[in-house]
């Protein structure tokens, strides 16, 4: 099986790559798990973390906005594409043209290249709860009324996946993700990035600002559960998904206060007191347009599970990314 991951050297792309290289989990055309014998990690940037040390892996650097580049990437041997490459929410809001070029045109390039293979590869499109528009609670039938450019780009992408699937060009499926917490590494331009920063930085001995009110709630999911969700949605039966290929992933819905209380319980006062409140009206306005609670019945029916608790998320981050050590 040949698999392409766009945004493949990023946080989720790299972790998905490691997972699918470790054991045969991705379902082939007959539903039987197949081993990956070729894995292409495509990204606009050189890897920050070393790519997986495996002879099956090829790292390709290029521009998702260039149709010829993407056509060369997704060829007639490609069985599956996981599309992560994107300009994140804050970046897409700050640079309108760049957001549409990467998030909409880049996604269309992936679909067109896949269509031109003539073999209906599986396409797993990464979407976001930003496709919703201010409702506090959402479910699979909630109308998409995004309040940001990023959310609009993702909503259009979901419809394109449905249409290319309807036409038989691809076997598409979309995963709507909650905010990923705790993201390792450096902060990014996502408006939701603070939700990781207020946990990650204090655990590593650094002060950090919290830009939103502490009663703000966030729908969150750990990187580990997100990777599993991508495998699950890839393996889902197309007939079961039907014409609507979008699956909303469930997550936890803690308030910022509850997240910081859990941080205090795990790390103590010296760690939790590294978080200071510095309100940012723009970030607050973006986050206020996102749902607090999700009832993803389709995901649950596919066996896709959120994290058990905020404590589990933080403890796993400490174990997996900090070698079990907290800076106090």
C-alpha positions as CSV (number, residue, x, y, z in Angstrom):
1,X,0.0,0.0,0.0
2,X,1.2,3.5,-0.9
3,X,0.2,6.3,1.4
4,X,0.7,10.0,1.0
5,X,0.5,12.4,4.0
6,X,0.4,16.1,3.2
7,X,1.7,18.2,6.1
8,X,3.5,14.9,6.8
9,X,6.3,16.3,8.8
10,X,4.0,18.3,11.1
11,X,2.9,17.2,14.5
12,X,-0.1,15.0,13.6
13,X,1.3,13.9,10.2
14,X,4.5,12.6,11.8
15,X,2.7,10.8,14.6
16,X,0.3,9.2,12.2
17,X,3.3,8.1,10.0
18,X,4.9,6.4,13.0
19,X,1.7,4.7,13.9
20,X,1.0,3.2,10.5
21,X,4.6,2.2,9.9
22,X,4.5,0.2,13.2
23,X,1.9,-2.3,12.2
24,X,-0.6,-3.0,9.4
25,X,-3.8,-1.2,10.4
26,X,-5.0,0.6,7.3
27,X,-7.8,-1.3,5.5
28,X,-7.3,-2.1,1.8
29,X,-10.1,-2.3,-0.8
30,X,-11.5,-5.5,0.7
31,X,-11.4,-4.2,4.2
32,X,-8.4,-6.3,5.3
33,X,-5.6,-4.5,7.0
34,X,-2.6,-4.0,4.7
35,X,1.0,-3.2,5.4
36,X,2.3,0.2,4.1
37,X,5.2,-0.4,1.8
38,X,5.6,3.2,0.6
39,X,4.9,6.3,2.7
40,X,5.4,9.8,1.3
41,X,5.6,12.7,3.8
42,X,4.9,15.9,1.9
43,X,5.4,19.3,3.4
44,X,6.2,22.9,2.6
45,X,8.9,23.0,5.3
46,X,11.9,20.9,6.1
47,X,11.2,18.6,9.1
48,X,11.7,20.1,12.6
49,X,11.7,16.6,14.1
50,X,13.6,13.9,12.4
51,X,11.4,11.9,10.0
52,X,10.8,8.2,10.7
53,X,14.0,6.2,10.2
54,X,12.4,3.7,7.8
55,X,13.3,2.7,4.2
56,X,9.7,2.9,3.2
57,X,9.6,6.7,4.0
58,X,10.2,9.4,1.4
59,X,10.2,13.1,2.5
60,X,9.2,15.5,-0.2
61,X,9.3,19.3,0.2
62,X,7.0,21.4,-2.1
63,X,4.1,23.7,-2.5
64,X,0.6,22.3,-2.0
65,X,-0.7,25.3,-4.1
66,X,1.2,24.1,-7.2
67,X,-1.0,21.7,-9.2
68,X,1.9,20.1,-11.0
69,X,3.7,19.4,-7.8
70,X,0.6,17.7,-6.3
71,X,0.0,15.7,-9.5
72,X,3.5,14.4,-9.2
73,X,3.0,13.5,-5.6
74,X,-0.3,11.6,-5.9
75,X,0.3,9.1,-8.7
76,X,-1.4,6.0,-10.1
77,X,0.1,3.8,-7.3
78,X,-1.4,5.9,-4.5
79,X,-3.9,4.0,-2.4
80,X,-4.6,6.6,0.3
81,X,-4.0,10.3,1.1
82,X,-4.2,11.9,4.5
83,X,-4.5,15.7,3.9
84,X,-3.2,17.7,6.8
85,X,-1.5,20.6,5.0
86,X,-3.1,23.8,6.0
87,X,-2.8,27.4,7.2
88,X,-4.0,27.3,10.8
89,X,-7.0,29.4,12.0
90,X,-5.2,32.5,13.2
91,X,-3.0,32.6,10.1
92,X,-5.9,32.2,7.8
93,X,-7.8,35.0,9.5
94,X,-4.7,37.3,9.3
95,X,-3.9,36.6,5.7
96,X,-7.1,36.1,3.7
97,X,-5.4,35.3,0.4
98,X,-2.9,32.8,1.8
99,X,-5.6,31.0,3.8
100,X,-7.8,30.5,0.7
101,X,-4.7,29.5,-1.5
102,X,-3.6,26.8,0.9
103,X,-6.7,25.6,2.6
104,X,-9.1,25.7,-0.4
105,X,-7.0,25.6,-3.6
106,X,-4.4,23.3,-2.0
107,X,-7.2,20.9,-1.0
108,X,-8.7,21.1,-4.5
109,X,-5.3,20.2,-5.9
110,X,-5.2,17.1,-3.8
111,X,-8.7,16.1,-4.9
112,X,-7.9,16.8,-8.6
113,X,-4.6,14.8,-8.5
114,X,-6.4,11.9,-6.8
115,X,-9.2,12.1,-9.4
116,X,-6.6,11.9,-12.2
117,X,-5.2,8.7,-10.9
118,X,-8.3,6.9,-12.2
119,X,-8.3,4.5,-9.3
120,X,-10.5,6.2,-6.7
121,X,-8.0,6.4,-3.8
122,X,-9.1,7.0,-0.2
123,X,-8.8,10.6,0.8
124,X,-9.0,11.6,4.5
125,X,-9.6,15.3,4.7
126,X,-8.8,17.1,8.0
127,X,-11.6,19.5,9.1
128,X,-12.4,21.4,12.3
129,X,-15.2,22.3,14.6
130,X,-14.6,25.8,13.3
131,X,-17.1,24.9,10.5
132,X,-19.8,25.6,13.1
133,X,-20.9,29.1,14.0
134,X,-21.4,30.0,17.6
135,X,-23.7,27.3,18.8
136,X,-22.7,26.1,22.2
137,X,-23.7,22.5,21.5
138,X,-23.4,20.8,18.1
139,X,-24.2,17.4,16.7
140,X,-23.8,15.7,13.3
141,X,-26.8,17.5,11.8
142,X,-26.0,21.1,13.0
143,X,-25.8,23.4,10.0
144,X,-22.4,24.7,9.0
145,X,-22.3,28.5,9.5
146,X,-18.6,29.3,10.1
147,X,-17.6,32.6,11.6
148,X,-14.0,32.6,10.4
149,X,-12.2,32.3,7.0
150,X,-10.6,29.1,8.2
151,X,-13.9,27.6,9.1
152,X,-15.3,28.6,5.8
153,X,-12.4,27.0,3.9
154,X,-12.8,23.8,5.9
155,X,-16.6,23.7,5.3
156,X,-16.1,24.2,1.5
157,X,-13.5,21.4,1.6
158,X,-16.0,19.0,3.2
159,X,-18.5,19.7,0.5
160,X,-15.9,19.1,-2.2
161,X,-14.9,15.7,-0.6
162,X,-18.6,14.7,-0.7
163,X,-19.0,15.7,-4.3
164,X,-15.8,14.1,-5.6
165,X,-16.9,10.9,-3.7
166,X,-20.4,11.1,-5.3
167,X,-18.8,11.3,-8.7
168,X,-16.7,8.2,-8.0
169,X,-13.4,10.2,-8.3
170,X,-12.3,9.4,-4.8
171,X,-13.4,7.5,-1.7
172,X,-13.4,10.5,0.6
173,X,-14.0,10.9,4.2
174,X,-13.6,14.0,6.5
175,X,-12.7,14.1,10.2
176,X,-13.8,17.2,12.1
177,X,-11.3,17.6,14.9
178,X,-11.7,19.4,18.2
179,X,-8.8,21.5,19.4
180,X,-5.7,19.3,19.8
181,X,-4.3,19.5,23.4
182,X,-1.5,19.2,24.4
183,X,0.5,19.9,21.2
184,X,4.2,19.4,21.7
185,X,6.8,21.8,20.4
186,X,6.6,25.5,19.8
187,X,3.4,27.6,19.7
188,X,1.8,28.0,16.3
189,X,-0.5,30.7,14.8
190,X,-3.7,28.8,15.5
191,X,-6.1,30.8,17.5
192,X,-6.6,27.7,19.7
193,X,-2.8,27.4,20.3
194,X,-3.1,28.9,23.8
195,X,-5.0,25.8,25.0
196,X,-1.8,23.8,24.6
197,X,0.5,26.6,25.7
198,X,-1.2,27.1,29.1
199,X,-0.4,23.5,29.9
200,X,2.8,22.9,27.9
201,X,4.9,25.9,28.9
202,X,4.3,25.8,32.7
203,X,5.2,22.1,32.8
204,X,8.5,23.0,31.1
205,X,9.3,25.8,33.5
206,X,8.1,28.8,31.3
207,X,5.7,31.6,32.0
208,X,2.7,31.9,29.6
209,X,-0.2,34.1,29.0
210,X,-3.9,33.0,28.8
211,X,-5.8,35.2,26.4
212,X,-9.3,34.2,27.2
213,X,-11.6,34.3,30.2
214,X,-11.3,31.3,32.5
215,X,-15.0,30.3,32.1
216,X,-14.4,29.8,28.3
217,X,-14.8,26.1,27.4
218,X,-12.8,24.3,24.8
219,X,-13.6,21.0,23.0
220,X,-10.3,19.2,23.2
221,X,-8.7,15.9,22.0
222,X,-5.2,14.6,22.6
223,X,-2.8,13.9,19.7
224,X,-2.9,10.2,20.6
225,X,-6.7,10.0,20.2
226,X,-6.6,12.1,17.1
227,X,-4.2,9.7,15.4
228,X,-6.5,6.8,16.3
229,X,-9.5,8.7,14.9
230,X,-7.8,9.2,11.6
231,X,-7.1,5.5,11.3
232,X,-10.7,4.7,12.3
233,X,-12.3,7.1,9.8
234,X,-9.9,5.8,7.0
235,X,-11.1,2.3,7.8
236,X,-14.8,3.1,8.0
237,X,-17.1,1.4,5.5
238,X,-18.1,3.8,2.7
239,X,-21.6,2.4,2.5
240,X,-22.0,3.1,6.2
241,X,-20.9,6.7,5.8
242,X,-23.3,7.3,3.0
243,X,-23.3,10.5,0.9
244,X,-22.2,12.7,3.8
245,X,-18.6,11.7,4.4
246,X,-18.0,14.1,7.4
247,X,-17.5,12.6,10.8
248,X,-17.4,14.9,13.9
249,X,-15.0,13.6,16.5
250,X,-16.1,13.9,20.1
251,X,-13.9,15.5,22.8
252,X,-13.8,16.7,26.3
253,X,-15.3,20.1,27.1
254,X,-13.4,21.6,30.1
255,X,-13.3,25.2,31.0
256,X,-10.0,27.0,31.0
257,X,-10.4,27.1,34.8
258,X,-10.9,23.3,35.0
259,X,-7.8,22.8,32.8
260,X,-5.7,24.9,35.0
261,X,-7.1,23.3,38.2
262,X,-6.0,19.9,36.8
263,X,-2.6,21.4,35.9
264,X,-2.3,22.6,39.5
265,X,-3.3,19.1,40.9
266,X,-0.6,17.4,38.8
267,X,2.2,20.0,38.9
268,X,1.5,22.0,42.0
269,X,1.2,25.7,42.7
270,X,4.7,26.5,41.3
271,X,3.7,25.2,37.9
272,X,0.1,26.5,37.8
273,X,1.2,30.0,38.9
274,X,3.2,30.4,35.7
275,X,0.0,31.1,33.9
276,X,-1.1,34.8,33.8
277,X,-4.3,36.2,32.4
278,X,-3.7,38.7,29.5
279,X,-7.1,39.1,27.7
280,X,-6.9,39.3,23.9
281,X,-10.2,40.4,22.3
282,X,-9.4,39.0,18.9
283,X,-8.6,35.5,20.2
284,X,-11.6,35.6,22.5
285,X,-13.9,36.5,19.6
286,X,-12.6,33.7,17.4
287,X,-12.9,31.1,20.2
288,X,-16.4,32.3,21.2
289,X,-17.6,31.2,17.7
290,X,-16.6,27.6,18.4
291,X,-18.8,25.0,20.0
292,X,-18.3,23.9,23.6
293,X,-20.1,20.6,23.5
294,X,-20.2,18.0,20.7
295,X,-22.5,14.9,20.3
296,X,-20.9,13.0,17.5
297,X,-23.1,10.0,17.2
298,X,-21.5,8.9,13.9
299,X,-18.1,8.9,15.4
300,X,-19.3,6.9,18.5
301,X,-21.0,4.4,16.2
302,X,-17.7,3.8,14.5
303,X,-16.0,3.1,17.9
304,X,-14.1,6.4,18.0
305,X,-13.5,7.4,21.6
306,X,-12.4,10.7,23.1
307,X,-10.0,11.0,26.1
308,X,-11.2,9.9,29.5
309,X,-10.2,13.1,31.3
310,X,-8.1,16.2,31.2
311,X,-5.8,14.5,33.7
312,X,-5.2,11.7,31.3
313,X,-4.3,14.1,28.5
314,X,-1.8,16.0,30.7
315,X,-0.3,12.8,32.2
316,X,0.2,11.3,28.7
317,X,1.9,14.5,27.5
318,X,4.3,14.4,30.4
319,X,5.1,10.7,29.8
320,X,5.4,10.9,26.0
321,X,6.9,14.3,25.4
322,X,8.7,15.3,28.7
323,X,10.2,11.9,29.6
324,X,8.0,11.9,32.7
325,X,9.6,15.1,34.1
326,X,8.0,18.3,35.2
327,X,10.1,21.5,35.8
328,X,9.3,22.8,39.2
